[in-house]
Amino acid sequence: MGSLKSVDLLVFLVYFVIVAGYGYWVYSKKKKASVSASHDYFLAEGSLTWWAIGASLIASNISAEQFIGMSGNGYFVGVAVAAYEWIAAVALIIIAVWFMPVYLKNRIYTMPQFLKTRYNETVSLIMAIFWLLLYVFVNLTSILYLGAIAISGLIGPQYLHAVMLALAVFSLIITLGGMKVIGYTDVIQVAVLIIGGFATIYFALNIVSEKFGVAGGAMAGFKTLMNQAPEHFKLILEKPTAASSQTDVNKYLILPGIAMYFAGQWIVNLNYWGCNQYITQRALGADLHTARKGILFAGFLKLMMPIIVMLPGIAAYVLHTNGHLPSLRGMDDAYSAILGFLPPGLKGLAIAALTAAIVASLAGKLNSIGTIFTLDIYMKYFRKKPLGLQHSVGADLASPELLKKEQMEAAANHKDEKQMVWIGRLVALVAIVLAVGFEWKDFLGIGGEGGFTFIQKYTGFISPGVFAMFILGMFWKRTTGTAAVAGLLTGFIMAIFFNSFAVPLLGNETFLYTAFKNSEGVYEIPFLINMGWAFVFTMLVMVGISLAGPRVNPKAFALDKEMFRVKPSIVAMIVATLLILVAIYAKFW
C-alpha cells in the first residue's frame, strides 16, 4: 500500500486493537451501571474524570482541519495562525470560571435546552436545527474529507474513498457505545496524537537540519526554520500598504494583525468552546470542580498544539522554497509531505495519530448530533410522553394495584430510555452517511477553500449572533426572547453584509474597516473583522430591544458570587497557563 511498510501497518494495527479493545471494555463495564440508558449514552452518567474531560476536549477539537488546515496555514502564514490555539487557552479559562457554573447550576445538558430555559421554545428550535445542519454539512464533511485526503496521500490517492469509508465506520462504532466510551477512548486517542505529533515534528526538524547541512539535530532544525523564514515567526502581521505584495495581503485577510485580537478571534474561541454542544457536552455531566479542572487541563494542552499542527507547515515551507519538496502542490498538502520523510514504523505511528484525531472528532460530533436531535427535537415534537417517573411517596405502604401501576410505568420508562438511545444511534448513522455522500466527490468544495479557513469562515456567519445570545442570556437579566431572535437574525445579516455588500456600498476604506484586493482582484474585508463588527451591531440591537422590556426578565438566571469562586488548585492552573502565554507572546510578538 503506497509507501507504507509492514512495520507501519503493524503499528497502526496495534493502535486499532488497543482503542477498540479498551472501548469495548468500557462499554461492557458501563452496561452494569444503574443509571438511565439515555444519561449513560448522552452524558457519560457524570463519570468522566477531569483528565478524561480534558483529553476528550482536545481529541474532539484537534482533527483533520487542524492537522491539515492549520498546518497548511502554518505553511502559508506562519506562527500567527497559532493565535487560534493560544487564545483558546484563555477562552477556556473564561469558560471554566464563568460559563460552567451557569450551565451546571441550571442543569443544562444541551445548548438548545439553554436557549429554551433562558429565552423560549422558538429560539431553541431554530438553533437546534441550525446546529444539526452545521455539524453535518460543515464540520462532519470537512473532517471526513480532509482526513481522507491526508491519509490517502500517504498510502496512495486511489484509496481515498476506501479511507473515507473506514474513518466513517470506525467513528460510528465508537459513537454507538455512547459518551463514556468516547470520553475514555479519547484519552488513548490524545496520547497517540501527542506522541505521534511530537515524533513527527522531531523528525521533521532533523530532516531540516540535514538538508541544510547543519549539525545539532532538532534544535538546529528549529533555528534553521527561524533563520530561513523569519517572517513566519511573527505573531502579529503588519497591516498591508500600497507597497505590500499580494502574498502579504492574502495573509492579512486570513489573520488581520493586532486588529483580530479586538474582533473576531475572541468570538471564534468563546463561541466554539463555550456555546458548542460538541465541546461542552464533555463537561456538562460532571460536578463543577471536575469540569473546571478538565477544561483548564485542555487549555494547558492547547498551548502545545501549535508545535504538533502548525510547525510541520513551516518546516514544509522552508523545505519547499529551498527545493527539497518539489512535489508539494499546495498548502493543504504540507502535513502529508512532511510525513513522507518519516522512516518505517514512525510513519505508521504518525498515521495512527492522524487517524486518532479524525476518529475522535467524528465520534464526538456524531454523539452531539444524536443528543441534540433526540433531546431537543424528537422528545419534544415527536414523542412528548414525559420521562423519569418517580416512585410515589409512601408507595411501600400502598395497595398492590398502585404498586403494579408504578411497575408498569417504570417498565414503560425503561423502554422509552432505550428508544432514546436507539434514536440517537440512528441519527448518528444517517449523519455520517450524509457526510460521506456529500464529500464522495467534494460536492461542497472544501478542497478549494482550504480546510481550516472553510470552517472558520462559514461558522463565522452565525457565530456573532449565537455568542451574543449566550453572553447576554447568562449575565444580563434584562435580555428578552424577542431580543434573542432579533440578535440571531442581525448577526447573520450583518455578517453577510460585511462579507459581500459593505465594500460596494460604503467603499474600501471607512472608520469601521479597510478592505484589500484579494487574489481575484476583488476588495475584501478580513473575515475576523467582519465577525467583530457583526457582533457589535448584534449586541446593540439586543440591548436596545431588551431595554424596552422589564428590568428583570422572568426567565433570567439567578447568579451569585459563590458560583464563581475557584479553589486554589484552579487558581494555580490558571496562573501557570497565563505565565506560559505571556512568555510565548513576548518571544514571537
Secondary structure, DSSP 8 states (H G I E B T S, - for coil): -TT--HHHHHHHHHHHHHHHHHHHHHHHHHTT--S-HHHHHHHGGG---HHHHHHHHHHHHSSHIIIIIIHHHHHHT-GGGGHHHHHHHHHHHHIIIIIHHHHHHTT--SHHHHHHHHT-HHHHHHHHHHHHHHIIIIIIHHHHHHHHHHHHHHH-GGGHHHHHHHHHHHHHHHHHT-HHHHHHHHHHHHHHHHHHHHHHHHHHHHHHHHHTT-SSHHHHHHHHHHHH-GGGG-SS-----TT--HHHHHHHHHS-GGGGGGTHHHHHHHHHHHS-HHHHHHHHTS-HHHHHHHHHHHHHHHHHHHHHHTHHHHHHHHHHHTTS-TT--SGGGHHHHHHTTS-TTHHHHHHHHHHHHHHHHHHHHHHHHHHHHIIIIIIIII----------TTGGGS-HHHHHHHHHHHHHHHHHHHHHHHHHHHHHHHHHHHHHHHHTTTTT-HHHH-HHHHHHHHHTTTHHHHHHHHHHHHH-TT--HHHHHHHHHHHHHHHHIIIIIHHHHH-SB-SS-B-EE-TTS-EE--HHHHHHHHHHHHHHHHHHHHHTS-SS-TT-----GGGG---HHHHHHHHHHHHHHHHHHHHH-
